[in-house]
Amino acid sequence: MIPGRLPVLWRMSNPRRYYDKQYMKKIAGTVYGGKMRTNQLAAGAFADLTTRPSKRGYYYQMLALVGWSSLPWLRRIRQPTIVMHGDDDPIIPTANARLMTSLIPGAKLMIVDCGHLFMLTRARRVAAVVKRFFEQELEEVA
């Protein structure tokens, strides 16, 4: 993958944001982008809802991000696919979504006007798009 912004990746290199809710609220906009940049209530609510991962599990997850890629297998996907991505995602640049879409046969791309947590912050809009996508796919099968 094309890596995110270095200051963001640095902040993600340890799980402090999950152990210190005030720190999570402070950095949420920088790390997650989108609505978290402009809405302190959303950042606070997200911080309150998160649970602490085990440190071992967290570091294993970070290790997996560094050492694995799905790119060699994307061309083998034959199921109808929609790739969704936030346009203000500091963790994963939009170029990754465009690359995935280009490698998955027939994939459709939807860029959401939000950040990394668009599925939470734009839940209704995302749900409507996913519903419409499945309805269109079912119509084509019928």
TIRO-2110 file (N, C-alpha, C; in Angstrom, 1 decimal):
// TIRO-2110
0.8, -1.2, 0.0, N, 1, A
0.0, 0.0, 0.0, CA, 1, A
0.9, 1.2, 0.0, C, 1, A
0.3, 2.3, -0.5, N, 2, A
1.0, 3.6, -0.4, CA, 2, A
0.7, 4.1, 1.0, C, 2, A
1.8, 4.3, 1.7, N, 3, A
1.6, 4.7, 3.2, CA, 3, A
1.0, 6.0, 3.4, C, 3, A
0.4, 6.2, 4.6, N, 4, A
-0.2, 7.4, 5.0, CA, 4, A
0.8, 8.5, 5.3, C, 4, A
0.3, 9.5, 5.9, N, 5, A
1.2, 10.6, 6.3, CA, 5, A
2.1, 10.2, 7.5, C, 5, A
3.4, 10.5, 7.4, N, 6, A
4.3, 10.1, 8.4, CA, 6, A
3.9, 10.5, 9.9, C, 6, A
3.5, 11.8, 10.1, N, 7, A
3.2, 12.1, 11.5, CA, 7, A
2.0, 11.3, 12.0, C, 7, A
1.1, 10.9, 11.1, N, 8, A
-0.1, 10.1, 11.5, CA, 8, A
0.4, 8.7, 11.8, C, 8, A
1.2, 8.1, 11.0, N, 9, A
1.7, 6.8, 11.2, CA, 9, A
2.6, 6.7, 12.5, C, 9, A
3.3, 7.8, 12.8, N, 10, A
4.1, 7.8, 14.0, CA, 10, A
3.1, 7.8, 15.2, C, 10, A
2.1, 8.6, 15.2, N, 11, A
1.1, 8.6, 16.3, CA, 11, A
0.4, 7.2, 16.5, C, 11, A
0.3, 6.5, 15.4, N, 12, A
-0.3, 5.2, 15.4, CA, 12, A
0.6, 4.1, 15.8, C, 12, A
1.9, 4.4, 15.9, N, 13, A
2.9, 3.4, 16.2, CA, 13, A
2.8, 2.8, 17.6, C, 13, A
2.0, 3.5, 18.5, N, 14, A
1.8, 2.9, 19.8, CA, 14, A
0.3, 3.1, 20.1, C, 14, A
-0.2, 2.3, 21.0, N, 15, A
-1.7, 2.3, 21.3, CA, 15, A
-2.1, 3.3, 22.3, C, 15, A
-1.3, 4.4, 22.6, N, 16, A
-1.6, 5.3, 23.6, CA, 16, A
-3.0, 5.9, 23.4, C, 16, A
-3.5, 6.1, 22.2, N, 17, A
-4.8, 6.7, 22.0, CA, 17, A
-5.9, 5.9, 22.6, C, 17, A
-5.7, 4.6, 22.7, N, 18, A
-6.7, 3.7, 23.3, CA, 18, A
-6.7, 3.7, 24.8, C, 18, A
-5.5, 4.1, 25.4, N, 19, A
-5.3, 4.0, 26.9, CA, 19, A
-5.5, 5.4, 27.5, C, 19, A
-5.5, 6.4, 26.7, N, 20, A
-5.6, 7.8, 27.2, CA, 20, A
-6.7, 8.5, 26.4, C, 20, A
-7.9, 8.6, 26.9, N, 21, A
-9.0, 9.1, 26.1, CA, 21, A
-8.8, 10.6, 25.8, C, 21, A
-8.2, 11.4, 26.6, N, 22, A
-7.9, 12.8, 26.3, CA, 22, A
-7.0, 12.9, 25.1, C, 22, A
-6.0, 12.0, 25.1, N, 23, A
-5.0, 12.0, 24.0, CA, 23, A
-5.8, 11.6, 22.7, C, 23, A
-6.7, 10.6, 22.8, N, 24, A
-7.5, 10.2, 21.6, CA, 24, A
-8.3, 11.4, 21.1, C, 24, A
-8.9, 12.2, 22.0, N, 25, A
-9.7, 13.3, 21.6, CA, 25, A
-8.8, 14.4, 20.9, C, 25, A
-7.6, 14.5, 21.5, N, 26, A
-6.7, 15.6, 21.0, CA, 26, A
-6.2, 15.2, 19.6, C, 26, A
-5.9, 14.0, 19.3, N, 27, A
-5.3, 13.6, 18.0, CA, 27, A
-6.3, 13.0, 17.0, C, 27, A
-7.6, 12.9, 17.4, N, 28, A
-8.5, 12.2, 16.5, CA, 28, A
-8.6, 12.9, 15.1, C, 28, A
-8.6, 14.2, 15.1, N, 29, A
-8.7, 14.9, 13.8, CA, 29, A
-7.5, 14.7, 12.9, C, 29, A
-6.3, 14.7, 13.5, N, 30, A
-5.1, 14.5, 12.8, CA, 30, A
-5.0, 13.1, 12.3, C, 30, A
-5.4, 12.1, 13.1, N, 31, A
-5.2, 10.7, 12.7, CA, 31, A
-6.3, 10.2, 11.8, C, 31, A
-7.6, 10.6, 12.1, N, 32, A
-8.7, 10.0, 11.3, CA, 32, A
-9.3, 10.9, 10.2, C, 32, A
-9.0, 12.2, 10.3, N, 33, A
-9.4, 13.2, 9.3, CA, 33, A
-10.9, 13.3, 9.3, C, 33, A
-11.5, 13.9, 8.2, N, 34, A
-12.9, 14.1, 8.0, CA, 34, A
-13.6, 14.8, 9.2, C, 34, A
-14.7, 14.3, 9.6, N, 35, A
-15.5, 14.9, 10.6, CA, 35, A
-14.8, 15.0, 11.9, C, 35, A
-13.8, 14.1, 12.2, N, 36, A
-13.1, 14.2, 13.4, CA, 36, A
-12.2, 15.4, 13.5, C, 36, A
-11.9, 16.0, 12.4, N, 37, A
-11.1, 17.3, 12.4, CA, 37, A
-12.0, 18.5, 12.9, C, 37, A
-13.2, 18.4, 12.5, N, 38, A
-14.1, 19.6, 12.7, CA, 38, A
-15.1, 19.5, 13.9, C, 38, A
-15.3, 18.3, 14.4, N, 39, A
-16.3, 18.0, 15.4, CA, 39, A
-15.7, 17.4, 16.6, C, 39, A
-15.5, 18.2, 17.6, N, 40, A
-14.9, 17.6, 18.9, CA, 40, A
-15.8, 16.7, 19.6, C, 40, A
-17.2, 16.9, 19.4, N, 41, A
-18.1, 16.0, 20.0, CA, 41, A
-18.0, 14.6, 19.4, C, 41, A
-17.8, 14.5, 18.1, N, 42, A
-17.7, 13.2, 17.4, CA, 42, A
-16.4, 12.6, 17.9, C, 42, A
-15.3, 13.3, 18.0, N, 43, A
-14.0, 12.8, 18.4, CA, 43, A
-14.2, 12.3, 19.9, C, 43, A
-14.9, 13.0, 20.7, N, 44, A
-15.1, 12.6, 22.1, CA, 44, A
-15.9, 11.3, 22.2, C, 44, A
-17.0, 11.3, 21.4, N, 45, A
-17.8, 10.1, 21.4, CA, 45, A
-17.1, 8.9, 20.9, C, 45, A
-16.3, 9.1, 19.9, N, 46, A
-15.5, 7.9, 19.4, CA, 46, A
-14.5, 7.5, 20.5, C, 46, A
-13.8, 8.4, 21.1, N, 47, A
-12.9, 8.1, 22.2, CA, 47, A
-13.6, 7.3, 23.3, C, 47, A
-14.8, 7.7, 23.6, N, 48, A
-15.6, 7.0, 24.7, CA, 48, A
-16.0, 5.6, 24.3, C, 48, A
-16.2, 5.4, 23.0, N, 49, A
-16.7, 4.1, 22.5, CA, 49, A
-15.6, 3.1, 22.3, C, 49, A
-14.4, 3.5, 22.1, N, 50, A
-13.3, 2.6, 21.9, CA, 50, A
-12.9, 1.8, 23.1, C, 50, A
-12.4, 0.6, 22.9, N, 51, A
-12.0, -0.2, 24.0, CA, 51, A
-10.5, -0.4, 23.8, C, 51, A
-9.8, -0.7, 24.9, N, 52, A
-8.4, -0.9, 24.9, CA, 52, A
-8.1, -2.3, 24.2, C, 52, A
-7.2, -2.3, 23.3, N, 53, A
-6.7, -3.6, 22.8, CA, 53, A
-5.6, -4.0, 23.7, C, 53, A
-5.2, -5.3, 23.6, N, 54, A
-4.0, -5.8, 24.3, CA, 54, A
-2.9, -5.2, 23.6, C, 54, A
-1.8, -4.8, 24.3, N, 55, A
-0.6, -4.3, 23.6, CA, 55, A
-0.1, -5.3, 22.6, C, 55, A
0.0, -6.5, 23.0, N, 56, A
0.5, -7.5, 22.1, CA, 56, A
-0.3, -7.6, 20.8, C, 56, A
-1.6, -7.6, 20.9, N, 57, A
-2.5, -7.6, 19.8, CA, 57, A
-2.3, -6.4, 18.9, C, 57, A
-2.2, -5.3, 19.5, N, 58, A
-2.0, -4.0, 18.8, CA, 58, A
-0.8, -4.1, 18.0, C, 58, A
0.3, -4.5, 18.6, N, 59, A
1.6, -4.5, 17.8, CA, 59, A
1.6, -5.6, 16.7, C, 59, A
0.9, -6.7, 17.0, N, 60, A
0.7, -7.7, 15.9, CA, 60, A
-0.1, -7.1, 14.7, C, 60, A
-1.1, -6.3, 15.0, N, 61, A
-1.8, -5.6, 14.0, CA, 61, A
-0.9, -4.7, 13.2, C, 61, A
-0.1, -3.9, 13.9, N, 62, A
0.8, -3.0, 13.2, CA, 62, A
1.8, -3.8, 12.3, C, 62, A
2.3, -4.9, 12.8, N, 63, A
3.2, -5.7, 12.1, CA, 63, A
2.5, -6.2, 10.8, C, 63, A
1.3, -6.6, 10.9, N, 64, A
0.6, -7.1, 9.8, CA, 64, A
0.4, -6.1, 8.7, C, 64, A
0.2, -4.8, 9.1, N, 65, A
0.0, -3.7, 8.2, CA, 65, A
1.3, -3.5, 7.4, C, 65, A
2.4, -3.7, 8.0, N, 66, A
3.7, -3.5, 7.4, CA, 66, A
4.1, -4.7, 6.4, C, 66, A
3.7, -5.9, 6.8, N, 67, A
4.2, -7.0, 6.1, CA, 67, A
3.3, -7.8, 5.2, C, 67, A
2.1, -7.3, 4.8, N, 68, A
1.2, -8.0, 4.0, CA, 68, A
0.5, -7.1, 3.0, C, 68, A
0.2, -7.7, 1.8, N, 69, A
-0.5, -6.9, 0.8, CA, 69, A
-1.4, -7.8, 0.0, C, 69, A
-2.6, -7.3, -0.3, N, 70, A
-3.6, -8.1, -1.1, CA, 70, A
-3.4, -7.9, -2.6, C, 70, A
-2.5, -7.0, -3.0, N, 71, A
-2.4, -6.6, -4.4, CA, 71, A
-2.3, -7.8, -5.3, C, 71, A
-1.4, -8.8, -5.0, N, 72, A
-1.3, -10.0, -6.0, CA, 72, A
-2.6, -10.8, -6.2, C, 72, A
-3.5, -10.7, -5.3, N, 73, A
-4.8, -11.5, -5.4, CA, 73, A
-6.0, -10.7, -5.9, C, 73, A
-5.9, -9.4, -6.0, N, 74, A
-7.1, -8.6, -6.3, CA, 74, A
-7.7, -9.0, -7.7, C, 74, A
-6.9, -9.3, -8.6, N, 75, A
-7.4, -9.6, -10.0, CA, 75, A
-8.2, -10.9, -10.0, C, 75, A
-8.1, -11.7, -8.9, N, 76, A
-8.8, -13.0, -8.9, CA, 76, A
-10.2, -12.8, -8.3, C, 76, A
-10.5, -11.7, -7.8, N, 77, A
-11.9, -11.5, -7.2, CA, 77, A
-12.9, -11.4, -8.4, C, 77, A
-13.9, -12.2, -8.3, N, 78, A
-14.9, -12.2, -9.4, CA, 78, A
-16.3, -11.7, -8.9, C, 78, A
-16.4, -11.6, -7.6, N, 79, A
-17.7, -11.1, -7.0, CA, 79, A
-17.8, -9.6, -7.3, C, 79, A
-19.1, -9.2, -7.4, N, 80, A
-19.3, -7.7, -7.6, CA, 80, A
-18.7, -7.0, -6.4, C, 80, A
-18.0, -5.9, -6.6, N, 81, A
-17.2, -5.3, -5.6, CA, 81, A
-17.4, -3.8, -5.6, C, 81, A
-17.5, -3.2, -4.5, N, 82, A
-17.5, -1.7, -4.4, CA, 82, A
-16.4, -1.4, -3.4, C, 82, A
-15.5, -0.5, -3.8, N, 83, A
-14.4, -0.1, -2.9, CA, 83, A
-14.8, 1.3, -2.5, C, 83, A
-14.8, 1.5, -1.1, N, 84, A
-15.2, 2.8, -0.6, CA, 84, A
-14.1, 3.4, 0.2, C, 84, A
-13.9, 4.7, 0.1, N, 85, A
-12.8, 5.3, 0.8, CA, 85, A
-13.2, 6.8, 1.1, C, 85, A
-12.6, 7.3, 2.2, N, 86, A
-12.8, 8.7, 2.6, CA, 86, A
-11.8, 9.5, 1.8, C, 86, A
-12.3, 10.7, 1.4, N, 87, A
-11.4, 11.6, 0.7, CA, 87, A
-10.4, 12.4, 1.6, C, 87, A
-10.6, 12.3, 2.9, N, 88, A
-9.7, 13.0, 3.8, CA, 88, A
-9.2, 11.9, 4.8, C, 88, A
-8.6, 10.9, 4.3, N, 89, A
-8.1, 9.8, 5.2, CA, 89, A
-6.6, 9.9, 5.3, C, 89, A
-6.1, 10.4, 6.5, N, 90, A
-4.7, 10.6, 6.7, CA, 90, A
-3.9, 9.2, 6.9, C, 90, A
-4.6, 8.2, 7.2, N, 91, A
-4.0, 6.9, 7.4, CA, 91, A
-3.7, 6.1, 6.1, C, 91, A
-4.7, 6.1, 5.2, N, 92, A
-4.6, 5.4, 4.0, CA, 92, A
-4.9, 6.3, 2.8, C, 92, A
-4.0, 6.7, 2.0, N, 93, A
-4.3, 7.7, 0.9, CA, 93, A
-5.3, 7.1, -0.1, C, 93, A
-6.0, 8.0, -0.7, N, 94, A
-7.1, 7.6, -1.7, CA, 94, A
-6.5, 6.9, -2.8, C, 94, A
-5.2, 7.1, -3.1, N, 95, A
-4.6, 6.4, -4.2, CA, 95, A
-4.7, 4.8, -4.0, C, 95, A
-4.7, 4.4, -2.8, N, 96, A
-4.8, 2.9, -2.5, CA, 96, A
-6.2, 2.4, -3.0, C, 96, A
-7.2, 3.2, -2.8, N, 97, A
-8.6, 2.8, -3.2, CA, 97, A
-8.7, 2.8, -4.7, C, 97, A
-8.1, 3.7, -5.4, N, 98, A
-8.1, 3.8, -6.8, CA, 98, A
-7.3, 2.6, -7.4, C, 98, A
-6.2, 2.3, -6.8, N, 99, A
-5.4, 1.1, -7.2, CA, 99, A
-6.1, -0.2, -7.1, C, 99, A
-6.8, -0.4, -5.9, N, 100, A
-7.6, -1.6, -5.7, CA, 100, A
-8.7, -1.7, -6.7, C, 100, A
-9.4, -0.6, -7.0, N, 101, A
-10.5, -0.6, -7.9, CA, 101, A
-10.0, -0.9, -9.3, C, 101, A
-8.8, -0.5, -9.7, N, 102, A
-8.3, -0.8, -11.0, CA, 102, A
-7.9, -2.2, -11.1, C, 102, A
-7.6, -2.9, -10.1, N, 103, A
-7.1, -4.3, -10.1, CA, 103, A
-8.2, -5.3, -9.9, C, 103, A
-9.3, -4.9, -9.4, N, 104, A
-10.5, -5.8, -9.2, CA, 104, A
-11.4, -5.7, -10.4, C, 104, A
-11.6, -6.8, -11.1, N, 105, A
-12.4, -6.7, -12.4, CA, 105, A
-13.8, -6.2, -12.1, C, 105, A
-14.2, -5.1, -12.8, N, 106, A
-15.5, -4.6, -12.7, CA, 106, A
-15.8, -3.9, -11.4, C, 106, A
-14.8, -3.6, -10.6, N, 107, A
-15.1, -3.0, -9.3, CA, 107, A
-15.5, -1.5, -9.5, C, 107, A
-16.4, -1.1, -8.6, N, 108, A
-16.8, 0.3, -8.6, CA, 108, A
-16.2, 1.0, -7.4, C, 108, A
-15.9, 2.3, -7.6, N, 109, A
-15.3, 3.1, -6.5, CA, 109, A
-16.2, 4.2, -6.0, C, 109, A
-16.3, 4.3, -4.7, N, 110, A
-17.1, 5.4, -4.1, CA, 110, A
-16.2, 6.2, -3.2, C, 110, A
-16.0, 7.4, -3.4, N, 111, A
-15.2, 8.3, -2.5, CA, 111, A
-16.2, 9.1, -1.7, C, 111, A
-16.0, 8.9, -0.4, N, 112, A
-17.0, 9.5, 0.6, CA, 112, A
-16.3, 10.8, 1.1, C, 112, A
-17.1, 11.9, 1.3, N, 113, A
-16.6, 13.1, 1.8, CA, 113, A
-16.4, 13.1, 3.3, C, 113, A
-15.4, 12.3, 3.7, N, 114, A
-15.0, 12.2, 5.1, CA, 114, A
-13.7, 11.6, 5.2, C, 114, A
-13.3, 11.1, 6.4, N, 115, A
-12.0, 10.6, 6.7, CA, 115, A
-12.0, 9.1, 6.8, C, 115, A
-11.1, 8.6, 7.6, N, 116, A
-10.9, 7.1, 7.8, CA, 116, A
-12.1, 6.5, 8.4, C, 116, A
-12.8, 7.2, 9.2, N, 117, A
-14.0, 6.6, 9.9, CA, 117, A
-15.3, 6.9, 9.2, C, 117, A
-15.3, 7.0, 7.9, N, 118, A
-16.5, 7.4, 7.2, CA, 118, A
-17.7, 6.4, 7.4, C, 118, A
-17.4, 5.2, 7.7, N, 119, A
-18.5, 4.2, 8.0, CA, 119, A
-19.2, 4.5, 9.3, C, 119, A
-18.6, 5.2, 10.2, N, 120, A
-19.2, 5.6, 11.4, CA, 120, A
-19.8, 7.0, 11.3, C, 120, A
-19.0, 7.9, 10.7, N, 121, A
-19.5, 9.4, 10.6, CA, 121, A
-20.4, 9.6, 9.5, C, 121, A
-20.5, 8.8, 8.5, N, 122, A
-21.4, 9.0, 7.4, CA, 122, A
-22.2, 7.7, 7.2, C, 122, A
-22.6, 7.1, 8.3, N, 123, A
-23.2, 5.7, 8.3, CA, 123, A
-24.5, 5.7, 7.4, C, 123, A
-25.4, 6.6, 7.5, N, 124, A
-26.6, 6.6, 6.7, CA, 124, A
-26.3, 6.6, 5.2, C, 124, A
-25.4, 7.5, 4.9, N, 125, A
-25.1, 7.7, 3.4, CA, 125, A
-24.4, 6.4, 2.9, C, 125, A
-23.5, 5.9, 3.7, N, 126, A
-22.8, 4.6, 3.3, CA, 126, A
-23.8, 3.5, 3.2, C, 126, A
-24.6, 3.3, 4.2, N, 127, A
-25.6, 2.2, 4.2, CA, 127, A
-26.5, 2.3, 2.9, C, 127, A
-26.9, 3.5, 2.6, N, 128, A
-27.8, 3.7, 1.4, CA, 128, A
-27.0, 3.3, 0.1, C, 128, A
-25.8, 3.7, 0.0, N, 129, A
-25.0, 3.3, -1.1, CA, 129, A
-24.8, 1.8, -1.2, C, 129, A
-24.5, 1.2, -0.1, N, 130, A
-24.3, -0.3, -0.1, CA, 130, A
-25.6, -1.0, -0.4, C, 130, A
-26.7, -0.5, 0.1, N, 131, A
-28.0, -1.1, -0.2, CA, 131, A
-28.3, -1.0, -1.7, C, 131, A
-28.1, 0.2, -2.2, N, 132, A
-28.3, 0.4, -3.7, CA, 132, A
-27.4, -0.5, -4.5, C, 132, A
-26.2, -0.7, -4.1, N, 133, A
-25.2, -1.6, -4.8, CA, 133, A
-25.8, -3.0, -4.8, C, 133, A
-26.2, -3.5, -3.7, N, 134, A
-26.7, -4.9, -3.6, CA, 134, A
-28.0, -5.0, -4.4, C, 134, A
-28.9, -4.0, -4.3, N, 135, A
-30.1, -4.1, -5.1, CA, 135, A
-29.8, -4.2, -6.6, C, 135, A
-28.9, -3.4, -7.1, N, 136, A
-28.5, -3.4, -8.5, CA, 136, A
-27.9, -4.7, -8.9, C, 136, A
-27.1, -5.3, -8.0, N, 137, A
-26.5, -6.6, -8.3, CA, 137, A
-27.5, -7.7, -8.3, C, 137, A
-28.5, -7.6, -7.4, N, 138, A
-29.6, -8.6, -7.4, CA, 138, A
-30.4, -8.5, -8.6, C, 138, A
-30.7, -7.3, -9.1, N, 139, A
-31.5, -7.1, -10.3, CA, 139, A
-30.8, -7.7, -11.5, C, 139, A
-29.4, -7.6, -11.6, N, 140, A
-28.7, -8.2, -12.7, CA, 140, A
-28.7, -9.7, -12.7, C, 140, A
-28.8, -10.3, -11.5, N, 141, A
-28.8, -11.7, -11.4, CA, 141, A
-30.1, -12.3, -11.7, C, 141, A
-31.2, -11.5, -11.4, N, 142, A
-32.6, -12.0, -11.6, CA, 142, A
-33.0, -12.1, -13.0, C, 142, A
END
